[in-house]
Amino acid sequence: MNCSAVEHIPVLAKTLAEQINLPPDGVMVDTTIGQGGHSLLFGQTLSPDAVIVGLDVDEQAIQKARTKLKGLACKVILLHCNFSQIGEHLHKQGVKEVDFILADLGICSAQLADANLGLSFQANMPLDMRIDKRLTTTAADIVNKTDERTLADLIYRFGEDRASRRIARFIVQARQRQPITTTSQLAAIVCKALARPGRERKSRIHPATRTFQALRIAVNNELENLEKLLDSAPKLLKTNGYIAIISFHSLEDRLVKNNFRQNKSQDIYRIITKKPIVPSKQEIAENRRARSAKLRIAQRR
């Protein structure tokens, strides 16, 4: 996570600490290290024999985490890589088994504010959305080059917006006049598509939210990468080791829930959270971005 400008508050951190019993010499993999908030909380309980491996696709996040975690007694290894390749990168570091795998799938405030990432419709930014700048396809590439039907399917599948066909049609019409290159352009087009005369759209979220979510997921291959992480985890966890995933929308949560259930049916996992844990009213009041978070935890048998 690129959190250089805004202090990021780790979601459900105290709850995680209460649920996860990490041995003093344990090995933790924070697959979305961000500013290092979750890792700092666990790292303060670890001995010099312990290891924290932090992964992130955002190079600036690695630098931020390095500063935050430098005072810990345990060994800290920070890697600029995608968690879909967790097994390969751990093996390169000589790590064969781990006690805890954590993934916080949220986007932090500073990433939304970073004009270089182009994730937000709240300010005018280049329409990019690549959190990992090594990726080659931007959101602008998708909205300007994808055919209308495929674009509609993408917005429906990843954004779960029932108006996806109308939104795609408006995007295609707009790009015929001029290329769509900024977040403000795209947000205005989506708002126009959803503005029905005489009918008020009843929603607490901005009209462009679902379209922006869909494009971000597509650009960063988020669901495919999450599936790879979930598939890799059982091979990496020690007996009684934990995996904890904090998701922020139903597509992610569904993948996690189904994976945990499948592993439970094969006697691989014990599910610790029968229902997802959600933030308290107090945490949401202190950190509004926590409001949609859901935490699921499983333990390796």
C-alpha positions as CSV (number, residue, x, y, z in Angstrom):
1,M,0.0,0.0,0.0
2,N,1.2,3.5,-0.8
3,C,0.7,5.2,2.5
4,S,3.4,7.9,2.4
5,A,1.1,10.9,2.7
6,V,-1.7,9.8,5.1
7,E,-1.4,7.8,8.3
8,H,-3.0,4.4,7.7
9,I,-5.0,2.9,10.6
10,P,-4.8,-0.9,10.5
11,V,-8.3,-2.4,10.4
12,L,-9.4,-4.9,13.1
13,A,-5.8,-4.9,14.5
14,K,-6.8,-5.5,18.2
15,T,-9.3,-8.1,17.2
16,L,-6.6,-10.0,15.2
17,A,-4.2,-9.8,18.1
18,E,-6.9,-11.4,20.4
19,Q,-7.7,-14.2,17.9
20,I,-4.1,-15.2,16.8
21,N,-1.8,-16.9,19.3
22,L,1.6,-16.4,17.6
23,P,4.6,-18.1,19.3
24,P,7.4,-15.8,20.4
25,D,9.7,-17.4,17.8
26,G,7.0,-17.6,15.1
27,V,7.2,-16.8,11.4
28,M,4.6,-14.4,10.2
29,V,3.9,-13.4,6.6
30,D,2.1,-10.1,6.1
31,T,1.2,-10.4,2.5
32,T,0.0,-6.7,2.3
33,I,2.5,-5.0,4.5
34,G,1.3,-1.4,3.8
35,Q,2.6,0.9,6.4
36,G,3.3,-2.1,8.6
37,G,0.6,-1.5,11.2
38,H,-0.5,-5.1,11.7
39,S,3.1,-6.4,11.6
40,L,4.2,-3.8,14.2
41,L,1.5,-5.0,16.6
42,F,2.5,-8.7,16.3
43,G,6.2,-7.9,16.0
44,Q,6.2,-6.3,19.4
45,T,5.4,-9.7,20.9
46,L,8.1,-11.6,19.0
47,S,11.6,-12.6,20.0
48,P,14.9,-12.2,18.1
49,D,14.4,-15.8,16.8
50,A,11.1,-14.8,15.0
51,V,10.7,-13.6,11.4
52,I,8.3,-11.3,9.8
53,V,8.1,-11.5,6.0
54,G,6.3,-8.5,4.4
55,L,5.1,-8.4,0.8
56,D,3.6,-5.6,-1.2
57,V,3.2,-4.6,-4.8
58,D,3.5,-0.9,-3.9
59,E,7.2,-0.1,-3.8
60,Q,6.6,3.0,-1.6
61,A,4.8,0.9,0.9
62,I,7.9,-1.2,1.4
63,Q,9.9,1.9,2.2
64,K,7.3,3.1,4.7
65,A,7.1,-0.4,6.4
66,R,10.9,-0.6,6.6
67,T,11.0,2.6,8.7
68,K,8.1,1.6,10.9
69,L,9.4,-1.9,11.7
70,K,13.1,-1.2,12.1
71,G,13.0,-1.2,15.9
72,L,11.6,-4.7,16.2
73,A,13.7,-7.4,17.8
74,C,12.7,-10.0,15.3
75,K,14.1,-10.4,11.8
76,V,12.2,-8.5,9.2
77,I,12.3,-9.4,5.4
78,L,10.5,-7.0,3.0
79,L,9.9,-8.0,-0.6
80,H,8.4,-6.1,-3.5
81,C,6.2,-8.8,-4.9
82,N,2.6,-9.9,-5.4
83,F,1.2,-12.3,-2.8
84,S,0.1,-14.6,-5.6
85,Q,3.7,-15.8,-5.7
86,I,4.0,-16.2,-1.9
87,G,5.4,-19.8,-2.1
88,E,8.1,-19.0,-4.6
89,H,9.3,-15.9,-2.7
90,L,9.3,-17.6,0.7
91,H,11.3,-20.5,-0.6
92,K,13.9,-18.1,-2.1
93,Q,14.3,-16.7,1.5
94,G,14.7,-20.2,2.9
95,V,11.3,-20.1,4.7
96,K,9.5,-23.4,4.3
97,E,6.7,-23.2,6.9
98,V,5.0,-20.3,8.6
99,D,2.8,-19.8,11.7
100,F,0.6,-17.0,10.3
101,I,-0.4,-15.7,6.9
102,L,-2.2,-12.3,6.9
103,A,-3.8,-10.4,4.1
104,D,-5.5,-7.0,4.4
105,L,-7.1,-6.5,1.0
106,G,-8.1,-2.9,1.6
107,I,-6.9,0.2,-0.3
108,C,-5.4,2.8,2.1
109,S,-6.3,6.5,2.2
110,A,-3.0,7.6,0.8
111,Q,-3.3,5.3,-2.2
112,L,-6.6,7.0,-3.0
113,A,-5.0,10.4,-2.6
114,D,-2.0,9.5,-4.8
115,A,-2.4,11.1,-8.2
116,N,0.1,8.6,-9.7
117,L,-2.2,5.7,-9.0
118,G,-5.4,7.2,-10.3
119,L,-7.7,5.3,-8.1
120,S,-10.1,8.0,-6.9
121,F,-13.1,9.8,-8.5
122,Q,-12.9,12.5,-5.7
123,A,-10.0,14.3,-7.5
124,N,-8.9,14.6,-11.1
125,M,-6.1,12.1,-11.8
126,P,-4.7,10.2,-14.7
127,L,-6.9,7.1,-15.2
128,D,-4.3,4.5,-14.3
129,M,-5.2,2.3,-11.3
130,R,-2.0,0.2,-11.4
131,I,-0.9,-0.3,-7.8
132,D,2.0,-2.3,-9.1
133,K,3.6,-0.1,-11.8
134,R,5.2,-3.1,-13.4
135,L,1.8,-4.0,-14.8
136,T,1.3,-2.8,-18.4
137,T,-2.5,-2.4,-18.8
138,T,-4.1,0.7,-17.3
139,A,-7.7,1.5,-16.6
140,A,-7.6,4.0,-19.5
141,D,-6.5,1.2,-21.8
142,I,-9.5,-0.8,-20.7
143,V,-12.1,1.9,-21.0
144,N,-10.8,3.1,-24.4
145,K,-10.0,-0.2,-26.1
146,T,-12.5,-2.8,-24.8
147,D,-15.6,-3.5,-26.8
148,E,-18.9,-2.5,-25.3
149,R,-20.2,-6.0,-24.4
150,T,-17.0,-7.1,-22.8
151,L,-16.8,-3.8,-20.8
152,A,-20.4,-4.2,-19.6
153,D,-19.6,-7.8,-18.5
154,L,-16.5,-6.6,-16.6
155,I,-18.4,-3.8,-14.8
156,Y,-21.2,-6.3,-13.9
157,R,-18.8,-9.1,-12.8
158,F,-16.3,-7.1,-10.8
159,G,-18.5,-4.1,-9.8
160,E,-21.8,-5.9,-9.4
161,D,-23.6,-2.9,-11.0
162,R,-26.9,-3.9,-12.5
163,A,-26.7,-0.8,-14.8
164,S,-23.4,-2.1,-16.3
165,R,-24.8,-2.2,-19.9
166,R,-26.0,1.4,-19.8
167,I,-22.7,2.5,-18.2
168,A,-20.7,0.7,-20.9
169,R,-22.8,2.2,-23.7
170,F,-22.2,5.7,-22.3
171,I,-18.5,5.1,-22.0
172,V,-18.2,3.9,-25.6
173,Q,-20.2,6.9,-26.9
174,A,-18.0,9.3,-24.9
175,R,-14.7,7.8,-26.1
176,Q,-15.8,8.2,-29.7
177,R,-15.8,11.9,-29.1
178,Q,-12.5,12.0,-27.2
179,P,-10.3,9.5,-25.3
180,I,-11.1,9.0,-21.6
181,T,-7.9,9.7,-19.8
182,T,-8.8,11.0,-16.3
183,T,-10.7,9.8,-13.3
184,S,-13.0,12.9,-13.4
185,Q,-13.9,12.2,-17.1
186,L,-14.9,8.7,-16.3
187,A,-16.8,9.6,-13.1
188,A,-18.8,12.2,-15.0
189,I,-19.7,9.7,-17.7
190,V,-20.9,7.1,-15.2
191,C,-22.9,9.8,-13.3
192,K,-24.5,10.8,-16.5
193,A,-25.4,7.2,-17.4
194,L,-27.0,6.6,-14.0
195,A,-28.9,10.0,-13.9
196,R,-32.5,9.0,-14.8
197,P,-34.9,11.9,-15.1
198,G,-37.7,11.7,-12.5
199,R,-36.0,8.8,-10.7
200,E,-33.7,9.3,-7.7
201,R,-31.0,6.7,-7.4
202,K,-31.2,5.5,-3.8
203,S,-27.7,4.7,-2.7
204,R,-25.3,5.9,0.0
205,I,-22.3,5.3,-2.3
206,H,-21.1,7.5,-5.2
207,P,-22.6,6.4,-8.6
208,A,-19.1,5.7,-10.0
209,T,-17.9,3.5,-7.0
210,R,-18.8,0.2,-8.6
211,T,-17.3,1.0,-12.0
212,F,-14.1,2.2,-10.4
213,Q,-14.0,-1.0,-8.2
214,A,-14.5,-3.1,-11.3
215,L,-11.7,-1.5,-13.2
216,R,-9.3,-1.6,-10.3
217,I,-9.9,-5.3,-9.8
218,A,-9.4,-5.9,-13.5
219,V,-6.2,-3.8,-13.8
220,N,-4.6,-5.4,-10.8
221,N,-5.9,-9.0,-11.3
222,E,-7.1,-8.9,-7.7
223,L,-9.4,-11.8,-7.6
224,E,-7.1,-14.1,-9.5
225,N,-4.2,-13.2,-7.2
226,L,-6.3,-13.8,-4.1
227,E,-7.3,-17.3,-5.4
228,K,-3.6,-18.1,-5.9
229,L,-2.8,-16.9,-2.3
230,L,-5.6,-19.0,-0.9
231,D,-4.5,-22.1,-2.9
232,S,-0.9,-21.7,-1.7
233,A,-1.6,-21.2,2.0
234,P,-2.2,-24.8,3.2
235,K,1.1,-25.9,1.8
236,L,2.9,-23.2,3.7
237,L,1.2,-23.2,7.1
238,K,2.5,-25.3,10.0
239,T,0.1,-27.5,11.9
240,N,-2.0,-25.1,14.0
241,G,-0.8,-22.2,11.9
242,Y,-3.3,-19.4,11.1
243,I,-4.5,-17.7,7.9
244,A,-6.5,-14.4,8.4
245,I,-8.0,-12.4,5.5
246,I,-9.6,-9.0,5.8
247,S,-11.8,-8.3,2.8
248,F,-13.8,-5.3,1.8
249,H,-16.3,-6.4,-0.7
250,S,-18.5,-9.4,-1.4
251,L,-16.5,-10.8,-4.2
252,E,-13.4,-11.1,-2.0
253,D,-15.3,-12.4,1.0
254,R,-17.1,-15.0,-1.1
255,L,-13.7,-16.4,-2.4
256,V,-12.3,-16.6,1.2
257,K,-15.5,-18.2,2.7
258,N,-15.7,-20.8,-0.1
259,N,-11.9,-21.6,0.1
260,F,-12.1,-22.0,3.9
261,R,-15.1,-24.2,3.7
262,Q,-13.6,-26.4,1.0
263,N,-10.4,-26.8,3.1
264,K,-12.5,-27.6,6.1
265,S,-14.4,-30.4,4.2
266,Q,-11.0,-31.9,3.3
267,D,-10.0,-31.8,7.0
268,I,-7.2,-29.3,6.2
269,Y,-8.6,-26.3,8.1
270,R,-10.5,-25.6,11.3
271,I,-12.6,-22.4,10.7
272,I,-12.1,-20.1,13.7
273,T,-14.7,-17.5,12.6
274,K,-18.0,-19.2,12.0
275,K,-19.2,-15.8,10.8
276,P,-16.9,-13.0,9.6
277,I,-15.8,-10.6,12.3
278,V,-16.7,-6.9,11.5
279,P,-15.5,-3.7,13.1
280,S,-17.2,-2.3,16.2
281,K,-19.2,1.0,16.0
282,Q,-16.3,2.7,17.8
283,E,-13.7,1.5,15.3
284,I,-15.9,2.6,12.4
285,A,-16.3,6.0,14.0
286,E,-12.5,6.3,14.4
287,N,-11.8,4.9,10.9
288,R,-14.6,5.2,8.4
289,R,-12.8,3.0,5.8
290,A,-13.2,0.1,8.2
291,R,-17.0,0.0,7.8
292,S,-17.1,-2.7,5.1
293,A,-14.2,-4.8,6.5
294,K,-14.8,-8.5,7.2
295,L,-12.3,-10.8,8.9
296,R,-12.2,-14.5,8.4
297,I,-9.7,-16.8,10.2
298,A,-8.8,-20.5,9.7
299,Q,-6.3,-22.7,11.4
300,R,-4.3,-25.5,9.8
301,R,-5.0,-29.0,11.1
